[in-house]
Structures are given as structure tokens and as C-alpha cells.
Amino acid sequence: MGHAGVVTTEPLPLLPHPDPLYAGLASVARQEAGRFAERNLRVRRSAVVHAVRMVPWVAGLTLPAPACGQGWSGAGGGELHPVAESVNCGHCLASAQARAAAAAGDLGSQPPLPFPAS
């Protein structure tokens, strides 16, 4: 509110979240998103390279995951590795949404695979 009860339209300043647990989780989510920026994804040591999409995690936060919905078991984020290689997952290649999420990939490390026509 402004002076003398006048309502203003100025945005409120963004303050750190008062809950330290949430702040820690948000930090993890930001770090993981940063690791996968402009990258595709490999689960563990698999030869399959997936496109990346952000999926709901906890408390309204998101984490990177295979765009095709491929599941994995284990400790979680440590199982997923960012790669600068072209997507070769058949499910990701078949999905227009996953294709749109795919990073270009490092064409020097692997021959590009053509995306099927939509």
C-alpha cells in the first residue's frame, strides 16, 4: 500500500523464502536445472541419450528428467548426467514435445540422427 491508504501497483520485492528447508530444495532445483541447460540427458552409463524436460518435484519446484518419461531407479538426480550429444532415444524422437525440448547436441561427438517428420 502507498501513503494514506492508497493502493499501489508496484511489485513486492522478492525476499528469500523464510523456510530453510525450502531454500535448500530450491537451491538443488536451480543447480540441477543449470547442469542441464542446453544439454541432453543420459541415465547412468546407458548409451541412450534423452531430450530433457522439467518435471514437478516437491513444493512447486521442478527437476530435469527424460522428456519421454523414461523412469530410473536409484538415488535420484545423481543418476542423470548432462551430455552434449544428439538425442537417440526412440521415444524422444517420436514425440514432438520431446523433439522441441532437445538440445542441438555436439555434432562432433556423434553423427546427427534425423528426426522423423511430424
Backbone hydrogen bonds, N-H to C=O, Kabsch-Sander energy under -0.5 kcal/mol:
donor,donor_aa,acceptor,acceptor_aa,energy
2,G,6,V,-4.7
5,G,2,G,-0.7
6,V,3,H,-1.7
15,L,13,P,-0.7
23,A,19,D,-2.3
24,G,20,P,-2.1
25,L,21,L,-2.5
26,A,22,Y,-3.0
27,S,23,A,-1.8
28,V,24,G,-2.0
29,A,25,L,-2.5
30,R,26,A,-2.4
31,Q,27,S,-2.4
32,E,28,V,-2.6
33,A,29,A,-2.4
34,G,30,R,-2.4
35,R,31,Q,-2.1
36,F,32,E,-1.4
37,A,34,G,-1.0
39,R,36,F,-1.8
40,N,83,V,-2.7
41,L,50,H,-2.7
42,R,81,H,-2.4
43,V,48,V,-0.5
44,R,42,R,-0.6
44,R,79,E,-3.7
46,S,43,V,-2.3
50,H,41,L,-3.5
50,H,48,V,-0.5
53,R,65,A,-2.3
55,V,63,L,-3.0
57,W,61,L,-3.0
61,L,58,V,-2.7
63,L,55,V,-2.2
65,A,53,R,-1.7
67,A,51,A,-2.8
69,G,66,P,-1.6
77,G,75,A,-0.5
79,E,76,G,-2.5
80,L,77,G,-1.6
81,H,42,R,-2.9
83,V,40,N,-2.1
88,N,49,V,-1.8
89,C,49,V,-1.7
93,L,89,C,-2.6
94,A,90,G,-1.5
95,S,91,H,-0.8
95,S,92,C,-0.7
96,A,94,A,-0.6
99,R,95,S,-2.9
100,A,96,A,-2.0
101,A,97,Q,-1.2
102,A,98,A,-1.1
102,A,99,R,-0.5
106,D,84,A,-2.5
107,L,105,G,-1.0
109,S,106,D,-1.7
110,Q,106,D,-0.8
